[in-house]
Amino acid sequence: MTDFGDEEAHIDVRRVMWAPHEINPNDEQSLVNWFFWWSTVFLDRHRRFYVLGSNAKHKDRAYRTVRVPNYAPDQILNLNELQGKNRAKKEAEEEQMLAFWERQTEEQNPGAMADADNHSSKADNRATESSTNVSPIGGRASLTSQNGRGFPSKLFLSDRADELQTWLRNLNREVCISWSTPFWQPVSWQDIPMADHFGDHRCDYANFTHWLSRCAKFRRAKNTWAGLFYTPGGNWDPTKPASSYKRHPWVAALRPVNPHFNEEGWAATELLIWDLSAEREADLSDMQIRLINFVRREVSKVAPEYFLHRVWFSNKKHPDVGGYDHPLDITCVQLRAMLGEAKIWLPPYDGVLRTRGWTELPSSYVADKLRHDEDHIHPGGHQQPFPTHYSDEAEPVAYVWLPPRGTTKQFRCYNDLYEAAYQNRVKDNTCREFRYSYRPTLEWYEEQKKEGRHCTHVCVDAADRIMAKLPRTKSGK
């Protein structure tokens, strides 16, 4: 480092800037948000700023075992709560936080932190993630521990992910000439933390993001994207042990409203949910409500003009299911009928849909349930301080660097590392280490952009795309 200058070198000499030690090196969001602040301060010295983010293609491998940070007791994370309190007190707390960081930077010379170290810390994280030991208990084992002769199914020897995947791939070949396409993995989780809770560290069972992200923009030849969902029953509670849940199979299909119309006008989409036990709207499960909410928020990523217009549900069974007793068998047979005989089971006209046993969810019911669901999907905004343990005193004090001020009143850009550490410490107050899964950089950054909490002068993108744009050296490297 003698050629680049260490932390004691003057800023005019130093070529490597170091991030504050109070930011945990595993906290990518805080590192990036700090870099936004640093780049703004030094706009007069530098012309271009880049954040080399992680690639979503490899997010299933982005995890490592991390130490629970020793968060400061006055850590500020929930701006919604602060806005509801006395404004003067809020401003005083923010000024105190800002003064802390200014004091730190003054001690190290103004701005003497890390662009390169910010990047190298994340690169080091990803390098160690790939070598982290993984528990052998995962998605390849049966979720219900009903294998071989103990699993009462006529279609499957077990409910292992690989066996369900084989069945779905065969179904894909059967219906390849229809306008419907089934996802080739069973979908079990809302997100990666839920998969980790159930021991599926390799995501052999897919989550909502996997399912929706594989959906291509609809066209006339392929206008329906379906999935076999095999999710935990009841209300999802991360504090409950995985063994307390039973699995519940159901089907979901996404398509444009009026798919028989010209595809150039497609924008509104509809979600159809088939569930053996869904006789009325109140029977929709917690995971089904969460899927509706997820599609409502994320369907525009399939195509910018797409939005979720309405939701249908049904439990009407195909005659072929009469020879089966297990819910998973019945659901799979129904899925095959829905995709293979789509004109009968998924007709494109509203009136015909109703005669086929489909019921549209009232918009008021959906809004109420989704509003209730949103309160649980976003774990931020804890009323209690971060749970502490005596062993934390051996660790340096850590702070979360909040994103820039936004253009909306709501604040949902919660810090992933803080939330994961909080949940693990709540479940076990002696927890010192836990398995932390990193979200792709562009995924959480998109949330900040929606609230206007981004920096337009900083290029944030996947590392491979940024490197491809940078000028080459004379040697071509």
C-alpha positions in Angstrom: 0.0 0.0 0.0 3.0 2.3 0.1 2.4 3.3 -3.6 -1.2 4.2 -3.0 -1.1 5.8 0.5 -2.5 4.4 3.7 -5.2 5.9 6.0 -2.7 8.4 7.5 -1.6 9.8 4.1 -2.9 13.2 3.0 -5.9 13.1 0.7 -4.0 14.7 -2.2 -1.5 11.8 -2.1 -3.8 8.9 -1.3 -5.2 6.9 -4.2 -7.2 4.5 -2.1 -10.0 5.8 0.1 -11.2 3.8 3.2 -14.8 3.5 4.3 -15.5 4.3 8.0 -14.7 1.4 10.3 -18.2 1.8 11.9 -19.8 0.3 8.7 -19.8 -3.4 8.8 -18.0 -4.9 5.8 -20.9 -7.2 5.1 -23.3 -4.3 4.9 -23.3 -3.6 1.2 -26.2 -1.2 1.4 -24.5 1.0 3.9 -21.2 0.9 2.0 -23.0 2.0 -1.2 -25.0 4.7 0.6 -21.8 6.0 2.2 -20.2 6.1 -1.2 -23.1 8.2 -2.5 -22.3 10.8 0.2 -18.6 10.6 -0.4 -19.0 11.0 -4.2 -21.2 14.1 -3.7 -18.6 15.7 -1.5 -15.8 15.1 -4.0 -17.7 16.0 -7.2 -15.1 18.7 -7.8 -12.2 16.2 -7.8 -13.6 13.2 -9.8 -15.8 13.0 -12.9 -17.1 9.4 -12.8 -18.3 7.2 -10.0 -19.2 3.5 -10.2 -20.6 0.9 -7.9 -19.7 -2.6 -9.1 -22.7 -4.6 -7.9 -23.5 -8.3 -7.7 -25.1 -10.2 -10.6 -28.6 -11.6 -10.0 -27.7 -14.8 -12.0 -25.6 -16.0 -9.1 -27.7 -14.8 -6.1 -28.4 -18.3 -4.9 -24.6 -18.6 -4.1 -24.4 -15.2 -2.4 -24.3 -16.1 1.3 -21.9 -16.4 4.2 -21.8 -16.9 7.9 -21.5 -13.5 9.6 -21.1 -12.2 13.2 -24.0 -10.4 14.7 -22.9 -6.7 14.5 -22.7 -4.6 17.7 -25.2 -2.0 16.6 -25.2 1.3 18.4 -28.1 1.7 20.8 -29.2 5.0 19.1 -29.3 3.4 15.7 -31.9 5.1 13.4 -33.6 2.8 10.9 -37.3 3.6 10.7 -38.0 7.0 9.2 -41.8 6.4 9.2 -41.7 6.1 13.0 -39.5 9.2 13.3 -41.9 11.2 11.1 -44.7 10.5 13.5 -42.9 11.9 16.5 -41.9 15.4 17.4 -40.1 16.9 14.4 -37.7 18.9 16.5 -36.6 15.7 18.2 -36.2 14.0 14.9 -34.0 16.8 13.5 -31.9 16.7 16.6 -31.3 13.0 16.3 -30.4 13.3 12.6 -28.0 16.2 13.4 -26.4 14.1 16.1 -25.9 11.3 13.6 -24.5 13.6 11.0 -22.2 15.2 13.5 -20.9 11.7 14.4 -19.9 10.9 10.8 -18.5 14.4 10.3 -16.4 13.9 13.4 -15.1 10.6 12.1 -14.2 11.9 8.7 -12.5 14.9 10.2 -10.3 12.6 12.2 -9.2 10.8 9.1 -9.1 13.9 6.9 -12.3 14.9 5.0 -13.4 12.1 2.6 -10.5 9.8 3.4 -12.4 6.6 3.0 -12.9 4.0 0.4 -14.1 3.9 -3.2 -11.7 1.0 -3.9 -12.1 -0.5 -0.5 -15.9 -0.4 -0.9 -15.5 -2.5 -4.1 -12.9 -4.8 -2.7 -14.9 -5.4 0.5 -17.8 -6.6 -1.6 -15.6 -8.6 -3.9 -14.0 -10.3 -0.8 -17.5 -11.0 0.6 -18.5 -12.8 -2.6 -15.2 -14.7 -2.8 -15.7 -16.1 0.7 -19.4 -16.7 0.2 -18.6 -19.4 -2.4 -16.4 -21.3 0.1 -18.8 -21.1 3.1 -19.8 -24.4 4.4 -23.5 -25.3 3.7 -25.7 -27.4 5.9 -26.4 -30.8 4.2 -30.1 -30.5 5.2 -31.7 -28.8 2.3 -34.3 -28.8 -0.5 -33.2 -32.1 -2.0 -34.7 -33.8 1.0 -38.5 -34.2 1.3 -40.1 -31.2 2.9 -42.5 -33.4 4.8 -40.1 -36.2 5.5 -42.4 -38.5 3.7 -40.2 -40.5 1.4 -40.5 -43.9 -0.4 -43.4 -46.0 0.9 -44.3 -43.5 3.6 -45.5 -40.9 1.0 -49.2 -41.6 0.2 -49.1 -40.5 -3.5 -49.9 -42.4 -6.7 -47.8 -40.0 -8.8 -44.7 -39.5 -6.7 -42.5 -41.6 -4.5 -41.8 -38.5 -2.4 -42.2 -34.8 -2.5 -38.5 -34.2 -3.1 -37.7 -31.2 -5.3 -35.9 -33.2 -8.0 -38.9 -35.5 -8.3 -41.4 -32.7 -8.7 -39.0 -31.0 -11.2 -38.9 -34.1 -13.3 -42.7 -34.2 -13.4 -42.9 -30.5 -14.3 -40.4 -30.9 -17.1 -42.4 -33.8 -18.6 -45.5 -31.7 -18.4 -43.7 -28.9 -20.2 -43.0 -31.2 -23.1 -46.6 -32.4 -23.1 -48.1 -28.9 -23.4 -45.3 -27.4 -25.6 -47.8 -26.7 -28.4 -50.3 -24.9 -26.2 -50.2 -21.2 -25.3 -49.4 -22.1 -21.7 -46.0 -22.7 -20.1 -45.4 -24.2 -16.7 -42.4 -23.2 -14.6 -40.1 -26.2 -14.3 -39.5 -25.9 -10.5 -42.0 -26.3 -7.6 -42.4 -22.9 -5.9 -42.3 -23.1 -2.1 -40.9 -19.8 -0.7 -41.6 -16.2 -0.6 -37.9 -15.3 -0.5 -34.5 -16.7 0.3 -34.7 -16.0 4.0 -37.8 -18.2 4.1 -35.9 -20.9 2.2 -33.1 -20.7 4.7 -35.5 -21.1 7.6 -36.7 -24.4 6.1 -33.2 -25.6 5.4 -33.4 -25.2 1.6 -30.1 -23.3 1.3 -29.6 -24.2 -2.3 -33.2 -23.2 -3.3 -34.0 -26.5 -4.9 -37.6 -25.4 -4.3 -38.0 -22.0 -6.0 -39.2 -18.7 -4.5 -41.6 -16.1 -5.9 -38.8 -14.1 -7.5 -37.5 -17.2 -9.3 -41.0 -17.9 -10.7 -41.8 -14.4 -11.9 -38.3 -13.6 -13.2 -38.5 -16.6 -15.6 -41.7 -15.3 -17.1 -41.0 -13.9 -20.6 -43.0 -11.0 -22.1 -46.3 -12.4 -23.3 -46.9 -13.1 -27.0 -49.7 -14.5 -28.9 -48.2 -18.0 -29.1 -47.3 -18.1 -25.4 -49.5 -15.9 -23.2 -49.9 -17.8 -19.9 -47.2 -18.5 -17.3 -48.1 -21.1 -14.7 -46.5 -22.6 -11.6 -47.0 -25.5 -9.2 -46.9 -24.0 -5.7 -46.1 -26.2 -2.7 -45.9 -23.7 0.2 -46.1 -23.8 4.0 -49.7 -23.8 5.2 -51.1 -21.3 7.7 -49.7 -17.9 8.4 -46.0 -17.5 7.9 -44.1 -16.8 11.2 -40.3 -16.9 11.1 -40.2 -17.5 14.8 -42.0 -20.8 14.5 -39.9 -24.0 13.8 -40.0 -25.4 10.3 -41.3 -28.7 11.6 -44.6 -27.1 12.7 -45.7 -26.3 9.1 -47.6 -28.6 6.7 -47.3 -28.3 2.9 -50.1 -27.0 0.8 -50.2 -27.5 -3.0 -51.9 -25.0 -5.3 -51.6 -23.6 -8.8 -51.1 -20.0 -10.0 -51.2 -18.7 -13.6 -50.4 -15.2 -14.9 -51.6 -13.9 -18.2 -52.8 -10.7 -19.9 -56.4 -9.6 -19.5 -58.3 -10.5 -22.7 -55.4 -12.6 -24.1 -57.4 -13.1 -27.4 -57.0 -9.3 -28.2 -54.0 -7.9 -30.1 -50.9 -8.3 -28.0 -49.7 -4.8 -28.8 -52.3 -3.5 -26.4 -51.5 -5.8 -23.6 -50.8 -4.0 -20.3 -53.3 -5.2 -17.7 -52.6 -8.7 -16.4 -54.6 -11.1 -14.2 -53.6 -13.8 -11.7 -55.6 -17.0 -11.5 -55.2 -19.2 -8.4 -56.5 -22.7 -8.2 -56.7 -24.3 -4.8 -58.6 -27.4 -3.8 -59.6 -25.8 -0.5 -60.5 -22.3 -1.7 -64.3 -22.3 -1.8 -64.6 -18.6 -0.9 -62.3 -15.6 -0.8 -61.7 -16.0 2.9 -60.1 -19.4 2.2 -57.2 -17.9 0.3 -54.0 -18.7 2.3 -51.4 -16.4 3.7 -48.9 -17.4 1.0 -51.4 -16.8 -1.8 -52.1 -13.3 -0.5 -48.3 -12.7 -0.4 -48.0 -13.9 -4.0 -50.8 -11.5 -5.1 -48.9 -8.7 -3.4 -45.6 -9.7 -4.9 -47.0 -9.9 -8.4 -48.7 -6.5 -7.9 -45.4 -5.0 -7.0 -43.0 -6.8 -9.4 -45.0 -7.6 -12.6 -43.7 -4.5 -14.3 -40.2 -6.1 -14.3 -41.6 -8.6 -16.9 -42.5 -5.6 -19.1 -42.6 -2.0 -18.0 -46.2 -1.5 -19.1 -47.6 -4.6 -17.2 -49.7 -4.1 -14.1 -51.9 -6.5 -12.1 -55.5 -5.7 -12.8 -57.5 -8.5 -11.2 -57.3 -11.8 -9.4 -59.4 -14.9 -9.8 -59.7 -18.1 -7.7 -61.3 -21.5 -8.2 -61.5 -25.0 -6.7 -63.5 -26.7 -9.5 -61.9 -30.1 -10.2 -61.3 -31.9 -13.5 -63.1 -35.3 -13.7 -59.7 -37.1 -13.9 -58.8 -36.1 -10.3 -61.4 -38.6 -9.0 -58.9 -41.4 -8.9 -56.5 -39.6 -6.6 -56.7 -38.8 -2.9 -53.5 -36.9 -2.1 -53.8 -33.1 -2.5 -50.5 -33.0 -4.3 -51.7 -35.6 -6.9 -55.0 -33.8 -7.3 -53.3 -30.4 -7.8 -50.9 -31.8 -10.4 -53.6 -33.5 -12.4 -55.6 -30.3 -12.3 -52.5 -28.3 -13.5 -52.1 -30.7 -16.4 -55.8 -30.2 -17.4 -55.6 -26.4 -17.0 -52.7 -26.2 -19.4 -53.6 -29.0 -21.8 -57.2 -28.0 -22.1 -56.8 -24.3 -21.6 -59.9 -23.4 -23.8 -62.0 -25.2 -21.2 -60.3 -24.4 -18.0 -58.6 -21.0 -18.8 -61.0 -19.4 -21.4 -60.1 -15.9 -22.4 -63.5 -14.3 -21.8 -64.7 -13.0 -18.5 -68.2 -14.5 -18.8 -66.9 -17.9 -19.8 -64.4 -17.9 -16.9 -67.2 -17.4 -14.4 -69.2 -20.3 -15.9 -66.1 -22.5 -15.6 -66.1 -21.9 -11.8 -63.7 -18.9 -11.5 -64.6 -16.1 -9.0 -63.1 -12.7 -9.2 -61.7 -11.3 -5.9 -63.4 -8.0 -5.0 -61.0 -5.1 -5.3 -61.9 -3.9 -1.8 -61.1 -7.3 -0.3 -57.7 -7.5 -2.2 -56.8 -4.0 -1.1 -57.5 -4.7 2.6 -55.7 -8.0 2.6 -52.7 -6.6 0.8 -52.5 -3.6 3.1 -52.4 -6.0 6.0 -49.9 -8.2 4.2 -47.5 -5.3 3.5 -47.2 -4.7 7.2 -45.7 -8.2 7.5 -43.7 -8.4 4.3 -41.5 -5.5 5.3 -39.9 -6.4 8.6 -38.5 -2.9 9.2 -39.7 -0.4 11.7 -39.1 -2.3 15.0 -40.5 -0.7 18.1 -37.9 -2.3 20.3 -34.2 -1.6 20.3 -31.7 -4.2 18.9 -31.4 -7.2 21.3 -28.0 -7.2 22.8 -25.7 -9.9 24.3 -22.7 -9.5 26.5 -20.4 -10.9 23.8 -21.3 -7.8 21.6 -18.9 -5.7 23.7 -16.0 -7.4 22.1 -17.0 -6.2 18.7 -16.6 -2.7 17.3 -19.7 -0.5 17.4 -21.5 -0.6 14.0 -23.8 1.9 12.3 -26.2 1.7 9.4 -25.7 4.4 6.8 -29.2 5.4 5.6 -30.0 6.1 2.0 -30.4 9.7 0.8 -33.5 11.7 1.4 -36.3 10.5 -1.0 -39.2 12.0 -2.8 -41.9 9.9 -1.0 -43.1 10.0 2.6 -42.9 6.3 3.1 -39.6 4.6 3.9 -39.3 0.9 3.0 -35.6 0.8 2.1 -34.7 -1.2 5.2 -31.2 -2.5 5.8 -31.0 -6.2 5.0 -28.1 -7.0 7.3 -29.7 -5.2 10.3 -33.1 -7.0 9.7 -31.5 -10.4 9.4 -29.4 -9.9 12.5 -32.5 -8.6 14.4 -34.6 -11.6 13.4 -31.9 -14.1 14.4 -31.2 -12.4 17.7 -35.0 -12.2 18.5 -35.3 -16.0 17.9 -32.2 -16.7 20.0 -30.9 -14.0 22.3 -27.5 -15.8 22.5 -27.0 -15.9 18.8 -23.5 -14.8 17.8 -23.3 -15.9 14.2 -25.9 -16.6 11.5 -26.1 -17.4 7.8 -26.7 -14.3 5.8 -27.9 -14.3 2.2 -27.1 -11.3 0.1 -29.7 -9.8 -2.2 -28.5 -8.7 -5.7 -27.3 -5.1 -5.7 -29.8 -4.0 -8.3 -32.7 -5.6 -6.5 -32.4 -3.5 -3.3 -31.1 -0.5 -5.2 -34.3 -0.5 -7.3 -36.3 -0.1 -4.1 -34.3 3.0 -3.3 -34.9 4.4 -6.8 -38.6 4.0 -6.4 -38.5 6.2 -3.4 -36.1 8.7 -5.0 -33.3 7.7 -2.6 -30.6 7.2 -5.3 -27.8 9.2 -6.9 -28.0 10.0 -10.6 -24.3 10.9 -10.8 -23.3 7.4 -9.7 -23.5 4.4 -12.1 -24.8 1.4 -10.1 -24.8 -1.8 -12.2 -23.6 -5.4 -12.2 -19.8 -5.6 -12.2 -19.6 -7.5 -15.5 -21.6 -4.8 -17.3 -19.6 -2.0 -15.9 -16.3 -3.6 -16.7 -17.4 -4.1 -20.3 -18.0 -0.4 -20.7 -14.7 0.8 -19.2 -11.9 1.7 -21.6 -9.3 -1.0 -22.4 -5.6 -0.6 -21.7 -3.0 -0.8 -24.5 -2.4 -4.5 -23.7 -6.1 -5.1 -24.2 -6.8 -6.1 -20.6 
